Amino acid sequence: MNADPADQRKLLDLAELDGRIKRLRAAKANPPQAARVQELLAQRTTQTHELTRLIGLRDDLLAELARIEADVAVVDARAERDAQRLATSANAKEAQSLENELASLARRKSDLEDGELSVMERLETADSEVAAHEALIAATNDEGARLSAEAKTAVADATRDLEAAERDRAAIAAAMAADLVAMYDRISARGPGAGLLRRGTCEACMMVLSGTDMSAVRQAASDAVITCPECGAILVRTDESGL
Ligand SMILES: [Zn+2]
């Protein structure tokens, strides 16, 4: 194929824009924050399960505390009734039996109160664990919200830059020979589409052309479209080519 050398030089602009378009598409599809946002979502699920478990433990302790308090109330009611009966009892044997029971109820109440104290201490620990976990989840949510907002901005920036690059590319391609652009598109579908030949090196693949290849390039007409023997990219010749 033959093409205007000026058009061939424009292939370098197309190749540069195509590289940029590829990077912007990747940035748009997968902003740098995306991986961490996914991690945070998984982390929040784990943290939420753990919070549910901790709240369950705290609820168990609250239920235990309520049971002990109910038991204390029963003991108190019984002690009050016994004390009233004792106050009015004229029977020494009954009085003795009531005193024994009152002593036993006092021991029972003391045991219950010891148990109550222990449950309250555990409850305090459980409360602080629930609060600490809620703070962890809040921190996860905050980081997630911040990164999501950053990702949204990054996607919007990439989208805007991508549209500009695509417009530039369309404008450059429209001003070039259609068959040259078609050839470039075919080649760039599987690798670099064009590369500058600089001092005997193809800049698309960085291979140094052999003496034989270089003399073939020297002999080719200036409007001949030549390709790199290594990577297949269209070799664009300029004053820097070393010909
Ligand atoms: Zn090459």
Residues whose N, C-alpha, C, O or C-beta is under 5 A from the ligand:
A	BS01	ZN	C202 A204 C205 C228 E230 C231 G232 A233
